[in-house]
Amino acid sequence: MKPETRNPKPETRKRLVVLGAGESGVGTAILGKEKGYTVFVSDKGKITAAYKAVLNALDIDWEEQQHTVSKIIDADLVMKSPGIPDTVALVQQLKKIGIPVISEIEFAACYTDAVLVGITGSNGKTTTTMLTHHLLQAGGLDVKMAGNIGDSFAKQVAQQETAHYVLELSSFQLDGIVDFAPHIAVLTNITPDHLDRYEYDFNQYVASKFRIAENQTEADYFIYDADDAVIVSHLESHPVASQLIPFSLTKILEKGAYIQENNIHITIGNTTQIMPTDTLALEGKHNVKNAMAASTIAQLLRIRKTTIRESLENFQGVEHRLERVLKINNVRYINDSKATNVNAAFYALDAMNSPTVWIVGGVDKGNDYSELYALINEKIKAIICLGVDNTKIINAFGNCVDHIVETQSMKEAVKMAYRIAERNDTVLLSPACASFDLFENYEDRGRQFKEAVREL
């Protein structure tokens, strides 16, 4: 199934500079050192003790809390962390003087002949990545996960090669590619997110997501949500070279995955696989779509039908994504802290089947809450705001529910939800916002929620 390699080894370069000493940066430094580069790592912030130890053990030069420009512009190649915007002055300076600035994904892909599966989208990419890995591993393939999840792609390529990689890819990672081309690319959906990185231009963000397919050939596959109007419209005006395999909850498709009579039908070539939806381990319509995408990948890589079916039924799910925490006094507590945008929260609310107390709020990323109004009216009995500034949420939903209260800590929010919720209700943390006002990240927010629930 593997296409011929299209990512040639970069021409010999003497000096690799890595901007950012997080997981992707240190992984790139490890791989660069192994491939004979002179490596210099520079981080504007502090480098963790664990990463310093790795760099020191490999005798890699590094600096923290500064960028020494003279050392950086002496590079032949620069890998920048996905967290560093292209607009910062240093990156602009590097590009102006003609020094290539790439992502870890681009760098690592040059040094592997593995079959690459790339998965991106505004929502669902983590679940789809983990589910795909679960299916392929159960099918006996030599496969690892990387990208936005687990150990960095570069580190894994450096330390132990494998035959297949399933890569969760953000738009920021895709912005730094040149020749990267996964054999199988998946685009789960596109909704407004991270627009602050794209000059608040949604079209720029859409184009960034579609970079996952820009280097594919007719020997490759592009799996996408045919119910997503943004994706369909962009494909019409910007066709890709790869073979299109759509999936849909609303259309009957000659090729691809669709739903009919509560069964998933996947047709590729002359082969059709049918699986029931009612035995899926994951709840919600969005997870049916994630299962369609992952199953299509597995079918392309010739995993047995029975293995795919059994793996969909026993998959454990993703922490912080519609994660069941506890049931207290017959009230379910669900952690969906990974819902950092409106579309993710929409999927979570849509999956609720009982009156719900919704904990929402954080750092607003230019959210438009209007698409949630119908679900709020149908499913939400109370809203608990959890953020430093809750004004926008209160203005958006103040007239939709009888109870809307403000809180400033997770413990306070959970205690308030406990007082409001009644027997057979659900308490849902699905913030629709980033976490950085009160928490380190969405994982910290989710873990604080689970801890607060367990202390009730």
Buried (B, 14 or more C-beta within 10 A) or exposed (E): EEBEEBBEEBEEBEBBBBBBBBBBBBBBBBBBBBBEBBBBBBBBEEBBEEBBEBBEEBEBBBBBEEBEEEBBBBBBBBBBBBBBEEEBEBBEEBEEEEBBBBBBBBBBBBBBEBBBBBBBBBBBBBBBBBBBBBBBBBBEBEBBBBBBBBEBBBBBBBEEBBBBBBBBBBBBBBBBBBBBBBBBBBBBBBBBBBBEBBEEEBEBBBBBBBBBBBBBBEBBBBBBBBBBEBBEEBBEEEEBBBBBBBBBBEEEBEEBBBBEEEEBBBBBEEEEBEBEBEEBBBBBBBBBBBBBBBBBBBBBBEBEBEBBBBBBEEBEBBBBBBBEBBEBEEBBBBBBBBBBBBBBBBBBBBBBEEBBBBBBBBBBBEBEBEEBEEBBEEBBBBBBBBBEBBEBBBEBBEEBBEEBBBBBEBBBBBBBBBEBBEEEBBBBBBBBBBBBBBBEBBBBBBBBBBEBBEEB
